[in-house]
Amino acid sequence: MIMALLSEYVLKQICLHTEREYPNEACGIIIGPKGKENAIGIFPIRNIQDDLHRSDPAKFPREAKTAYYMDPDQVKIVEKEAASKDFELKVIYHSHPDHEVYFSEEDRYLAAPWGEPNLPGLSWIVISVQKGKTAALSEFAWDAEKKEYMERKLKI
């Protein structure tokens, strides 16, 4: 099981981002050098869930208060920039406004749609933001032996 090495600075930055976006879900990417566990660059990504909901509420019934959809154009820019510097995606994060930290069924499906991670080595951080303030956060990483995502509580 690979967990990212996250500095206090990176954790504080993702918490500040999720608090700014409250009461909506926030999302983003953390990158680091290829082949190393360090995760050092944070990239907040625009949550376009409200745009999708407005354009097709039947297909996208949830709003940004209860769901996130990363702006694919921004994701491509981050991936391209990371690759040009010999970096890679290490963590995807998102918040749960006024809910606890948990790795939902939907989170698990997005991370491992066929029962195995679609991005091996990538972990996921979920941040609970209660009344606009970070309450808790955890990292979820794939355990190949147990064939499931395991939680590691994080401190800020």
N, C-alpha and C positions, 0 to 999 in steps of 0.2 A: 504494500500500500504506500503510495507516494503522496505525501503532504507537502505543500509549499512552505518554504521558509519566508515568513512575512514579518517585516519590521513593524515596530510600533507606529512609525510614521505612515506606512501604507494602510494599516488598519484604521488609524485615525482619519485618513483621507476618505476611505470608503464610508466610514460612519458619517462624516460631515456631508458627503454627497447624498447619502440616503436620508439624512435629516433635512437637507435643503429641498428634496423632492417630495417630502411628506406633504399631503396624505397619499400621494401616489407611490406606486412601486418604483424604485430606482434600479438601474442595472448598469453593469460595466464589466470591464476586462482588466485583468492584471497580467503583465508579461514579465519575462525574465530570460536570462541567457539560456540558449539551447544546451541540454545535457546537464544542467545544474538545477538545484532545487530552489535557488533564490528567486523570489518574485518581487520585482522592484519598481515596475512602472504601472501606474494606474491610469485607466482611460474610462471615464464615465461615458456611457453610451446613451443616446436619447431613447426613451421608451416611447415607441410609436403606437402603443396599444389604443389610445384614445382616437388617433387618426384612423386606425383600422376599424374600430368600432363604429365611428361616424360613417365611414364609407360602405360598410357591410355588416350591420348589426346581427344579421342572421348567422353569418360565418364567424364573426368575432363578437360574441354576446357580452363579454366582460370588458370593463373599462380599466384604466390604468391604476385605479385604487385596489384592484384585486388581481391584476395580471401584468405581465410585461412582455414586450416584443422588441428586441433590440433592432435599432435602425440598421438594416443590412449594409447601407452605403458606408456608415461609420465603421462597422465591423470590418469591412473589406479594407478600409484605409488603415486601420490598426494592424490587421494581419499583414498587409503589404509592408508597412513601416517596420514592424517587428522582424519580418524575414530579411529586410534589407540590412538590419543591424545584427543578424545572427541571433535573434531573440525568437521566442515562441510564446504562445498563450499558455499561461499557468493556471489561471483561476477565472471563472465566471462568477460574478456576484449579483445578488438582487436582494431587495428588502421585502419584508412582510409588515406593512403598516397596520398597527394595532392588532397584530397577531404574534404568536410565539414563533420561535425558531423551530423549523422542521423541514425535512426534505420530502415534499409532497409527492403524491403519485405522479402528477404531471412533471415535476422536476426530475423524478427518476426516469420517466419515459423520455424526456428531452435529452437526458444525459446518456441513457443506454436503451435506445428504442428496440433493439433486438436482443436484449439480455446481456449485452457486453457494451462497455463504453464506446461511443462513436468517436471520442477524442481521448485515447488512452493517455494517462498521465495528467490529465486536466482534473482539477478539483473544483468544487463549488462552495461558495460562501453564502449563507443566508443570514440576514441581519433583521432582527426584530426591532422595529421602531414604534415605540409606544408614546402617543401624544406628542410626537415630534422629536423625541429623544431616543437615542440608541439604548435598548434594554439588554440585548444579548446578541451574540453572533457565534456561529459555528461553521467549521469547514467540513465538507463531506467529500470523502475520497473513496475510490473503488478498492475493495479488498478482493483480489483475484481468487484467493482460496475460498472465501465465504460467498463469492459471487453477489456482493451487495455493497452499497455505499455505507461507510462507517462514519460516525460523527466524532469530531474533535472540537470541544468547546474552546473558544478563543477569548482572550482578555484584552481589553483596551486600556 
